[in-house]
Amino acid sequence: MLPYSALQPRISFELTIYSKICIQLWKDRLPEGSGLFKKGFSKKRLSSRDPSYYDKFALEARRGEWTHWLSMVPAPLFFLWNEQIFGWLMVGYGVIANLPFIMVQRYNRLRLERILFHYKSRE
């Protein structure tokens, strides 16, 4: 992983984009899926200020983001047994259903990485 100083321009740019689409206003309205699993890691709220907890939260946010990306990978299969218009509708639905979750996971992870950098720079 690149050091934060190398990533800072990209992180700042991405966080600016997320603030322009007012992600802070709607991100809490999305359902949080940790309750579906016995050992699910809740990402609804921060429950600790410990840097190791922030690391775990960032890792879980990355895992959640990848889960939503990977759920769209099989989308081209829709074209095998559906008419083209329905294939595109299913792909569109997949993007619309997953993109908000991907954006929230990235937003939270980027904010945590910024916090972790400040913690580690003080040590």
TORKOL-4160 file (C-alpha; in steps of 0.2 Angstrom, whole numbers, padded with zeros to 4 digits, m for minus):
123
<pt num="1" X="0000" Y="0000" Z="0000"/>
<pt num="2" X="0006" Y="0017" Z="m0004"/>
<pt num="3" X="0010" Y="0029" Z="0010"/>
<pt num="4" X="m0003" Y="0042" Z="0014"/>
<pt num="5" X="0007" Y="0057" Z="0008"/>
<pt num="6" X="0007" Y="0049" Z="m0010"/>
<pt num="7" X="m0012" Y="0045" Z="m0009"/>
<pt num="8" X="m0017" Y="0062" Z="m0001"/>
<pt num="9" X="m0021" Y="0071" Z="m0017"/>
<pt num="10" X="m0032" Y="0057" Z="m0023"/>
<pt num="11" X="m0040" Y="0055" Z="m0006"/>
<pt num="12" X="m0044" Y="0073" Z="m0005"/>
<pt num="13" X="m0051" Y="0074" Z="m0023"/>
<pt num="14" X="m0062" Y="0059" Z="m0020"/>
<pt num="15" X="m0068" Y="0066" Z="m0003"/>
<pt num="16" X="m0072" Y="0082" Z="m0012"/>
<pt num="17" X="m0083" Y="0073" Z="m0025"/>
<pt num="18" X="m0092" Y="0064" Z="m0011"/>
<pt num="19" X="m0096" Y="0080" Z="m0002"/>
<pt num="20" X="m0102" Y="0088" Z="m0018"/>
<pt num="21" X="m0115" Y="0074" Z="m0020"/>
<pt num="22" X="m0120" Y="0076" Z="m0001"/>
<pt num="23" X="m0115" Y="0058" Z="0004"/>
<pt num="24" X="m0116" Y="0063" Z="0022"/>
<pt num="25" X="m0135" Y="0067" Z="0020"/>
<pt num="26" X="m0140" Y="0050" Z="0013"/>
<pt num="27" X="m0127" Y="0037" Z="0018"/>
<pt num="28" X="m0135" Y="0033" Z="0035"/>
<pt num="29" X="m0151" Y="0028" Z="0026"/>
<pt num="30" X="m0144" Y="0013" Z="0017"/>
<pt num="31" X="m0146" Y="m0003" Z="0026"/>
<pt num="32" X="m0131" Y="m0011" Z="0035"/>
<pt num="33" X="m0128" Y="m0029" Z="0031"/>
<pt num="34" X="m0118" Y="m0035" Z="0046"/>
<pt num="35" X="m0134" Y="m0041" Z="0055"/>
<pt num="36" X="m0136" Y="m0054" Z="0042"/>
<pt num="37" X="m0121" Y="m0064" Z="0048"/>
<pt num="38" X="m0116" Y="m0071" Z="0065"/>
<pt num="39" X="m0099" Y="m0063" Z="0066"/>
<pt num="40" X="m0103" Y="m0048" Z="0055"/>
<pt num="41" X="m0094" Y="m0032" Z="0058"/>
<pt num="42" X="m0105" Y="m0017" Z="0061"/>
<pt num="43" X="m0100" Y="m0002" Z="0050"/>
<pt num="44" X="m0115" Y="0008" Z="0056"/>
<pt num="45" X="m0105" Y="0018" Z="0069"/>
<pt num="46" X="m0088" Y="0019" Z="0076"/>
<pt num="47" X="m0087" Y="0009" Z="0092"/>
<pt num="48" X="m0069" Y="0013" Z="0097"/>
<pt num="49" X="m0056" Y="0026" Z="0095"/>
<pt num="50" X="m0042" Y="0014" Z="0095"/>
<pt num="51" X="m0031" Y="0014" Z="0079"/>
<pt num="52" X="m0032" Y="m0005" Z="0078"/>
<pt num="53" X="m0051" Y="m0004" Z="0077"/>
<pt num="54" X="m0049" Y="0009" Z="0063"/>
<pt num="55" X="m0038" Y="m0002" Z="0054"/>
<pt num="56" X="m0051" Y="m0016" Z="0055"/>
<pt num="57" X="m0065" Y="m0005" Z="0051"/>
<pt num="58" X="m0055" Y="0001" Z="0035"/>
<pt num="59" X="m0052" Y="m0017" Z="0030"/>
<pt num="60" X="m0070" Y="m0021" Z="0032"/>
<pt num="61" X="m0075" Y="m0006" Z="0022"/>
<pt num="62" X="m0063" Y="m0012" Z="0008"/>
<pt num="63" X="m0071" Y="m0030" Z="0009"/>
<pt num="64" X="m0088" Y="m0023" Z="0008"/>
<pt num="65" X="m0084" Y="m0012" Z="m0007"/>
<pt num="66" X="m0076" Y="m0027" Z="m0016"/>
<pt num="67" X="m0091" Y="m0038" Z="m0012"/>
<pt num="68" X="m0103" Y="m0025" Z="m0021"/>
<pt num="69" X="m0091" Y="m0024" Z="m0035"/>
<pt num="70" X="m0090" Y="m0043" Z="m0037"/>
<pt num="71" X="m0108" Y="m0045" Z="m0036"/>
<pt num="72" X="m0109" Y="m0036" Z="m0053"/>
<pt num="73" X="m0096" Y="m0047" Z="m0062"/>
<pt num="74" X="m0108" Y="m0060" Z="m0068"/>
<pt num="75" X="m0120" Y="m0046" Z="m0075"/>
<pt num="76" X="m0115" Y="m0051" Z="m0093"/>
<pt num="77" X="m0122" Y="m0068" Z="m0091"/>
<pt num="78" X="m0140" Y="m0060" Z="m0091"/>
<pt num="79" X="m0137" Y="m0057" Z="m0110"/>
<pt num="80" X="m0136" Y="m0076" Z="m0113"/>
<pt num="81" X="m0154" Y="m0080" Z="m0109"/>
<pt num="82" X="m0162" Y="m0063" Z="m0110"/>
<pt num="83" X="m0166" Y="m0051" Z="m0124"/>
<pt num="84" X="m0154" Y="m0037" Z="m0125"/>
<pt num="85" X="m0165" Y="m0024" Z="m0118"/>
<pt num="86" X="m0168" Y="m0035" Z="m0103"/>
<pt num="87" X="m0150" Y="m0038" Z="m0101"/>
<pt num="88" X="m0146" Y="m0020" Z="m0101"/>
<pt num="89" X="m0160" Y="m0017" Z="m0088"/>
<pt num="90" X="m0153" Y="m0030" Z="m0077"/>
<pt num="91" X="m0135" Y="m0022" Z="m0078"/>
<pt num="92" X="m0143" Y="m0005" Z="m0075"/>
<pt num="93" X="m0152" Y="m0012" Z="m0060"/>
<pt num="94" X="m0136" Y="m0020" Z="m0053"/>
<pt num="95" X="m0126" Y="m0004" Z="m0055"/>
<pt num="96" X="m0140" Y="0007" Z="m0047"/>
<pt num="97" X="m0142" Y="m0006" Z="m0033"/>
<pt num="98" X="m0123" Y="m0007" Z="m0029"/>
<pt num="99" X="m0116" Y="0009" Z="m0033"/>
<pt num="100" X="m0122" Y="0019" Z="m0017"/>
<pt num="101" X="m0115" Y="0005" Z="m0006"/>
<pt num="102" X="m0098" Y="0006" Z="m0015"/>
<pt num="103" X="m0098" Y="0025" Z="m0013"/>
<pt num="104" X="m0102" Y="0024" Z="0005"/>
<pt num="105" X="m0089" Y="0011" Z="0009"/>
<pt num="106" X="m0075" Y="0021" Z="m0001"/>
<pt num="107" X="m0080" Y="0037" Z="0008"/>
<pt num="108" X="m0079" Y="0029" Z="0025"/>
<pt num="109" X="m0063" Y="0020" Z="0021"/>
<pt num="110" X="m0055" Y="0036" Z="0014"/>
<pt num="111" X="m0060" Y="0046" Z="0030"/>
<pt num="112" X="m0053" Y="0032" Z="0041"/>
<pt num="113" X="m0036" Y="0031" Z="0031"/>
<pt num="114" X="m0035" Y="0050" Z="0034"/>
<pt num="115" X="m0038" Y="0048" Z="0053"/>
<pt num="116" X="m0025" Y="0034" Z="0054"/>
<pt num="117" X="m0012" Y="0044" Z="0045"/>
<pt num="118" X="m0014" Y="0058" Z="0058"/>
<pt num="119" X="m0013" Y="0045" Z="0072"/>
<pt num="120" X="0003" Y="0037" Z="0065"/>
<pt num="121" X="0011" Y="0053" Z="0061"/>
<pt num="122" X="0010" Y="0058" Z="0080"/>
<pt num="123" X="0019" Y="0042" Z="0085"/>
